[in-house]
Amino acid sequence: VKEVANLSLVSSACDVVSAAYASTKESHPYLRSVCDAAEKGVQSVTEATASCVQPVLATLEPHVAAASEYASKGLEKLGEKLPLLQKPVEQVLSDTKELMSPRVADVKDAVSS
């Protein structure tokens, strides 16, 4: 999970969503109170679950470590095949717009003809 979160595309997308969430909370007081209540509820559930799940996780730790290593290798291969994952979301959007702009212009020309 940490490796996926550290990918530029994922990390920058999370930053964009986080900024939008914070901005929405600031701009809309009613939503802020709902979001604050939801955050407190999630935090309480997380804390309660963590204490119950800890013994199970300790038992499964060797299996989780093996799965993590396997997932890491798969993620590495995926990163080699999809260099897009190493770019921030802003660059991906910019590259996509740049790639699509001539094609959209061609379609507009064809439709207007």
Legacy VTK file of the C-alpha trace (Angstrom):
# vtk DataFile Version 3.0
C-alpha trace
ASCII
DATASET POLYDATA
POINTS 113 float
0.000 0.000 0.000
2.852 2.362 0.842
4.513 1.708 -2.504
1.288 2.395 -4.398
0.726 5.569 -2.369
4.248 6.715 -3.251
3.657 6.494 -7.004
3.635 10.025 -8.421
0.267 9.597 -10.116
-1.419 8.210 -7.000
0.262 10.659 -4.634
-0.602 13.711 -6.712
-4.177 12.480 -7.230
-4.549 12.114 -3.457
-3.199 15.644 -3.007
-5.749 17.001 -5.506
-8.629 15.164 -3.796
-7.440 16.261 -0.360
-7.225 19.894 -1.448
-10.704 19.725 -2.997
-12.091 18.145 0.193
-10.501 20.821 2.395
-11.733 23.589 0.098
-15.257 22.181 0.102
-15.271 21.987 3.888
-14.110 25.615 4.106
-16.616 26.880 1.554
-19.717 25.069 2.845
-20.290 25.188 6.626
-23.122 22.629 6.525
-20.962 20.121 4.690
-18.119 20.828 7.105
-20.213 19.690 10.068
-21.285 16.531 8.219
-17.697 15.799 7.166
-16.382 16.416 10.695
-18.944 13.992 12.115
-18.073 11.387 9.475
-14.345 11.797 10.195
-14.918 11.290 13.935
-17.023 8.195 13.232
-14.357 6.700 10.963
-11.671 7.471 13.535
-13.664 5.748 16.295
-14.332 2.671 14.161
-10.678 2.519 13.133
-9.472 2.679 16.727
-11.945 0.002 17.860
-11.099 -2.252 14.935
-7.342 -1.870 15.386
-7.415 -3.327 18.895
-9.506 -6.314 17.766
-7.551 -7.014 14.613
-4.048 -6.721 16.107
-3.868 -10.350 17.376
-5.048 -11.656 14.007
-2.476 -9.541 12.166
0.300 -10.853 14.393
-0.676 -14.411 13.432
-0.881 -13.587 9.734
2.313 -11.500 9.622
4.461 -14.073 7.748
1.753 -14.488 5.120
1.272 -10.731 4.808
5.036 -10.279 4.351
5.097 -12.854 1.544
2.079 -11.267 -0.144
3.667 -7.848 0.225
6.870 -9.005 -1.453
4.904 -10.564 -4.307
2.819 -7.405 -4.711
5.947 -5.266 -4.697
7.456 -7.247 -7.563
4.201 -7.000 -9.512
4.042 -3.270 -8.904
7.614 -2.891 -10.113
6.755 -4.704 -13.364
3.620 -2.595 -13.745
5.689 0.562 -13.286
8.037 -0.552 -16.066
5.140 -1.181 -18.455
3.176 1.951 -17.476
5.562 4.874 -17.027
2.440 7.002 -16.659
2.372 5.916 -12.992
5.574 7.881 -12.378
4.036 11.185 -13.534
1.931 13.560 -11.433
-1.734 13.846 -12.356
-1.291 17.410 -13.651
1.291 16.211 -16.178
-0.892 13.286 -17.250
-3.799 15.666 -17.864
-1.578 18.088 -19.735
-0.102 15.328 -21.896
-3.579 13.969 -22.632
-4.878 17.395 -23.643
-1.847 17.911 -25.857
-2.351 14.524 -27.484
-6.090 14.945 -27.996
-6.174 18.586 -29.094
-5.271 17.983 -32.761
-7.728 15.099 -32.983
-10.547 17.188 -31.524
-9.727 19.943 -34.025
-9.895 17.392 -36.864
-13.295 16.199 -35.657
-14.579 19.777 -35.412
-13.386 20.478 -38.957
-15.019 17.295 -40.253
-18.319 18.093 -38.532
-18.389 21.695 -39.760
-17.654 20.547 -43.313
LINES 1 114
113 0 1 2 3 4 5 6 7 8 9 10 11 12 13 14 15 16 17 18 19 20 21 22 23 24 25 26 27 28 29 30 31 32 33 34 35 36 37 38 39 40 41 42 43 44 45 46 47 48 49 50 51 52 53 54 55 56 57 58 59 60 61 62 63 64 65 66 67 68 69 70 71 72 73 74 75 76 77 78 79 80 81 82 83 84 85 86 87 88 89 90 91 92 93 94 95 96 97 98 99 100 101 102 103 104 105 106 107 108 109 110 111 112
